[in-house]
């Protein structure tokens, strides 16, 4: 028996909508604005350090994995910024203020229970100095229920958190909005 086109379309649409929650990047909340010339660009060298705030528990393997994911997302976002002058070195210090893996069984039972949380305070400084170039927070929460909530792990949410960190450090906050505006301009021309 062949599945109907409507059923197949419904399944793919539902999966696409559900995937968006764990994978959607949070917007950084700046404590001070980033000047145009101080955003990390394509030729800048960024060193990412992840630490935990007092009272936050993370295993060493979790810290290393999150550091690697942030470094990858940062490199991808930096590539979107054209190189401006000489390469500068920056330290991106991420202090995790909340790291909760949640409870998969609770998430599967009811939406909102067993939530996954990753919150962090990010400071960007030129390497070798204490001058703060940028300071912002990123908060990512996942609270879906059902099968999707029960099978989603913190490792599935970390790339979205990392993308939020990278967006704040590079100024690439709303790339989807920029792309849709640019395509709209091109269509109008």
C-alpha positions as CSV (number, residue, x, y, z in Angstrom):
1,X,0.0,0.0,0.0
2,X,1.5,3.4,-1.0
3,X,1.3,6.3,1.4
4,X,-0.6,9.2,0.1
5,X,1.1,12.4,-1.0
6,X,-0.8,14.4,1.6
7,X,0.4,12.1,4.3
8,X,4.0,12.2,3.1
9,X,3.8,16.0,2.9
10,X,2.3,16.3,6.4
11,X,5.0,14.1,7.9
12,X,7.9,16.1,6.2
13,X,6.3,19.4,7.1
14,X,5.8,18.4,10.7
15,X,9.4,17.1,11.0
16,X,10.7,20.3,9.5
17,X,8.7,22.5,11.9
18,X,9.8,20.4,14.9
19,X,13.5,20.4,13.9
20,X,13.4,24.2,14.0
21,X,13.1,24.5,17.8
22,X,16.2,22.6,18.9
23,X,18.2,24.0,15.9
24,X,17.0,27.6,16.0
25,X,19.7,30.0,17.2
26,X,18.9,32.4,20.1
27,X,19.6,36.1,19.7
28,X,22.4,37.5,21.7
29,X,21.4,40.2,24.3
30,X,24.2,42.8,24.3
31,X,25.3,44.6,27.5
32,X,27.1,47.1,25.2
33,X,27.0,47.6,21.5
34,X,29.7,46.2,19.2
35,X,31.4,48.8,17.1
36,X,31.5,48.0,13.3
37,X,35.3,47.8,13.3
38,X,35.4,45.5,16.3
39,X,33.4,42.6,14.9
40,X,35.4,39.5,14.2
41,X,35.9,39.3,10.5
42,X,37.2,36.7,8.0
43,X,40.9,37.0,8.8
44,X,40.7,37.5,12.6
45,X,42.0,34.7,14.8
46,X,39.6,33.7,17.6
47,X,40.4,31.6,20.6
48,X,37.4,30.2,22.4
49,X,37.5,29.4,26.1
50,X,34.5,27.8,27.8
51,X,34.3,27.9,31.6
52,X,31.5,27.3,34.1
53,X,30.1,29.8,36.6
54,X,30.1,28.9,40.3
55,X,27.5,26.3,41.0
56,X,27.2,25.1,37.4
57,X,28.3,21.5,36.8
58,X,29.6,20.3,33.5
59,X,31.8,17.3,32.7
60,X,35.2,18.0,31.0
61,X,34.0,16.2,27.9
62,X,30.9,18.5,27.7
63,X,33.1,21.6,28.0
64,X,35.4,20.4,25.3
65,X,32.5,19.4,23.0
66,X,30.8,22.8,23.5
67,X,34.2,24.6,22.9
68,X,34.6,22.8,19.6
69,X,31.1,23.5,18.4
70,X,31.4,27.2,19.2
71,X,34.8,27.3,17.4
72,X,33.2,25.7,14.3
73,X,30.2,28.1,14.3
74,X,32.4,31.1,14.9
75,X,34.6,30.2,11.9
76,X,31.6,29.8,9.7
77,X,30.2,33.2,10.7
78,X,33.6,34.9,10.4
79,X,33.8,33.7,6.8
80,X,30.7,35.8,6.1
81,X,32.5,39.0,7.1
82,X,35.0,40.4,4.6
83,X,38.6,40.7,5.9
84,X,39.2,44.2,7.2
85,X,42.9,45.1,7.4
86,X,45.4,42.9,9.2
87,X,44.5,39.8,11.1
88,X,43.8,40.5,14.8
89,X,43.6,38.0,17.6
90,X,40.6,37.8,19.9
91,X,39.7,35.8,23.0
92,X,36.1,34.7,23.1
93,X,35.4,33.8,26.8
94,X,32.2,31.9,27.4
95,X,31.0,31.5,31.0
96,X,28.2,29.0,31.2
97,X,25.7,30.3,33.8
98,X,23.2,27.5,33.3
99,X,23.7,24.0,31.9
100,X,20.8,21.6,32.4
101,X,20.4,18.4,30.4
102,X,16.8,18.1,31.5
103,X,14.9,14.8,31.7
104,X,14.0,13.1,28.4
105,X,11.3,11.0,30.0
106,X,9.6,14.1,31.4
107,X,9.9,15.9,28.1
108,X,8.3,12.9,26.3
109,X,5.4,12.9,28.8
110,X,4.4,16.6,28.6
111,X,5.6,19.7,26.9
112,X,7.5,22.0,29.2
113,X,8.7,19.4,31.6
114,X,12.4,18.3,31.8
115,X,13.6,21.3,29.8
116,X,17.1,21.6,28.4
117,X,18.8,24.9,29.2
118,X,22.2,26.4,28.1
119,X,22.8,30.0,29.2
120,X,26.1,31.9,28.9
121,X,27.8,35.2,29.3
122,X,30.2,35.9,26.5
123,X,33.1,38.4,26.6
124,X,35.2,39.2,23.5
125,X,38.6,40.9,24.1
126,X,41.6,41.5,21.9
127,X,44.2,38.8,22.7
128,X,46.6,39.8,25.5
129,X,44.5,42.7,26.8
130,X,41.7,43.1,29.3
131,X,39.8,45.6,27.1
132,X,36.3,44.4,26.4
133,X,35.3,44.6,22.8
134,X,31.9,43.0,23.3
135,X,29.9,41.6,26.0
136,X,26.5,39.7,25.7
137,X,24.4,36.9,26.9
138,X,22.9,33.9,25.0
139,X,20.1,31.8,26.4
140,X,18.8,28.6,24.7
141,X,15.9,26.6,26.1
142,X,14.3,23.5,24.6
143,X,11.0,22.4,26.0
144,X,9.2,20.3,23.3
145,X,7.3,17.2,24.4
146,X,6.4,13.9,22.8
147,X,8.7,11.7,20.8
148,X,10.6,14.8,19.6
149,X,11.2,16.1,23.1
150,X,12.1,12.7,24.4
151,X,14.7,12.0,21.8
152,X,16.3,15.4,21.8
153,X,19.6,15.6,23.8
154,X,21.6,18.6,24.9
155,X,24.1,17.7,22.2
156,X,21.4,18.5,19.7
157,X,20.8,21.9,21.2
158,X,24.4,23.0,21.6
159,X,24.9,23.9,17.9
160,X,22.1,26.4,18.2
161,X,23.6,28.0,21.3
162,X,27.0,28.1,19.6
163,X,25.5,29.8,16.6
164,X,24.0,32.5,18.9
165,X,27.5,33.0,20.4
166,X,29.1,33.2,17.0
167,X,26.4,35.6,15.8
168,X,27.1,38.0,18.6
169,X,30.8,37.9,18.2
170,X,30.7,38.5,14.4
171,X,27.6,40.7,14.1
172,X,25.9,38.1,11.9
173,X,22.7,38.2,13.9
174,X,19.9,38.0,11.4
175,X,21.4,36.3,8.4
176,X,18.1,34.8,7.4
177,X,16.4,38.2,7.4
178,X,19.4,39.8,5.5
179,X,19.2,37.1,2.9
180,X,15.5,37.4,2.4
181,X,15.8,41.2,2.2
182,X,18.7,40.9,-0.3
183,X,16.7,38.4,-2.4
184,X,13.7,40.7,-2.3
185,X,15.9,43.7,-3.5
186,X,17.3,41.5,-6.3
187,X,13.8,40.5,-7.4
188,X,12.7,44.1,-7.4
189,X,15.6,45.2,-9.6
